[in-house]
Amino acid sequence: LDPENDTLCDLDAELQLLLSNRYTTTLSPDKLTPIICSYKDNPTSSIPLCQLWCQIQEFEGLQCINCPDEYISDPENMTLCDLNEELQLLLANTGVTFSPENLKPVLCEHEDNPTSSILLCDLWCQIQEFKGSTCIKCPEKYNSDPENETLCDLNEE
């Protein structure tokens, strides 16, 4: 018996009620507001709980963010999925934009990741633009220098 059996039954009953009443959302899927499943971190039943909960949320005009397969199969899947969620929420809810000349240069904090630096940096750097920063690619000749961040900042200017 699933330890979350009662919650699963409650969610299923709610979903069946919504479906039987033919209650439908008037929003098309591309107009749904992205959210993160409330049961994502459930240690025993996150998948079935999220499947039901997310179906219910669509009736409220919300859509759960799913992690793309390319991230799920990656060794850094937890970090990639977390960054993807953060980016999707920022893309949906942002009203703040920075002009490119006002962005502060930063180095990607994942650039030294041995398995997934490209994917991690792609997502992380997109997020930084919402926070007023832009990622820079530092020339390799500065990588071993103790002042590499300063040198990279100067190089960008």
N, C-alpha and C positions, 0 to 999 in steps of 0.2 A: 504494500500500500504506500502510495506517495505521501511523504510527510506534509505536503501542501494540499492534500486532497480536499479539505474543506474550502480553501481559497479557490482551487481550480473549479470546484462545483459551483461556487458562488459566481465566479466569472463566467462560466459556461451558461448558467441560468440567465445572467444579465444579457449575454450575447444572444441567446435564443429568444429572449423577450423582445429585444430590439429587432431581430430578424423577423419574428412572427408578426410584429406590428407593422412590418414593412417600412419602418422608420429608416429613412435614408438621408445621407448628407447631400446637400445641394452643391457642394464644392467638388470640382474635378480634382483628381489626384495631385496635379501639379500646383493646386491652390491650398493644399493642406499644410498646416503649420507643423514643422518637424519638432518632435519631442524624443526624449530618451525613456525607454521602458522603465517603469517604477520597480520592476522585478528583475532587472538586469543582473544584479549582484546576488540574487538568491542562490545559496550554495547547493541546493538540491534539485530545484525545479525551474530554473530560469527560462528554459526554452518553452515548455508548455504554458507557463504563466504569461510570458511575454507574447506568445502567439495569441492567446485569448484577449489579454489586456489591450494589445495593439489593435486588434479588430474592433474592439469596443470604442477605442479612441477615435477611429475614423468616423464614427457617427457624430462625434463632437467637433469634427473639422481638424483633427490632429492626425499626424502620421509618424509612426516610430521610425527612427533612423536605423537603417540596417547597415552593417559593416560590409563593404564590398568583398567578394570572394578573394581577390588578389591580396587583401590585407589579412583575411582570416587564415590563409595558407602560409603566411609569412612567419618566420621565427619571432618577429617583434609584433605579433598580432594584437596583443593587449594595448600596447602604446599606439599602434596605428589606428585601431578602432576608436580609442579615446580621442585621439587628435581629429579623426574624421568626424566624430560626434560634435566636438567643439566647433570645428569649421562649419558644419552644416547649420548649427544653431546660429552662429555669427552671420552666415550668409542670409538666413531667413529673417533675422531680427535687427540687422544693422541699419542705422540711419547716419552713422558717422563715417565720413570718408576723409582721408588725408591726401593732400596733394603730394605728388612724388618728391618734390624738393623739400618737404617738411618731414619726411620719414627719416628716423634715426637708423644709421647702419648697424647691423648686428650680425654676428656669425651664428650659423645654425648650431644649436646645442646638441644635435644628433650627428654632426658631420663625421665623427670618429666611430660611429657604430659599425662594427665589423660585418654585419649581414644586411642591413636595411637602410643605410644612410640616405640613399636617394629618395626612397618613398617617405621616410620620416621627415627629411628636410623639406620635401615638397609640401607636405601638409603643414609642418611647423612654420615654414616661411609664409605660407598663405595666411595663417592665423596672425602672425606678427604684423602684417599690414593693417589689420583691424585694430592693432594696439599701438599704431604709430611708428612702427619700425619696418625696415626692409633688410632682407638677408643679402649679404655680400659674399662673393666668392673670393677668398683670399689666395693670392699667388702662393704656390707651394714653397717658394724660397723663404717665406716668412713663418712657416709652420713650426719650425723648431726654435724660433726666437722667443725668449721669455716675454718680450713686448709685442707679440704677434697681433694682439687685438688693436693696439695703437697703430702699428704699422699698416694693418689692413684698413683701418678707418682712414688713415692718411692716403692710402692707395686709392680708395674709393673716391676721394675728393679730387 
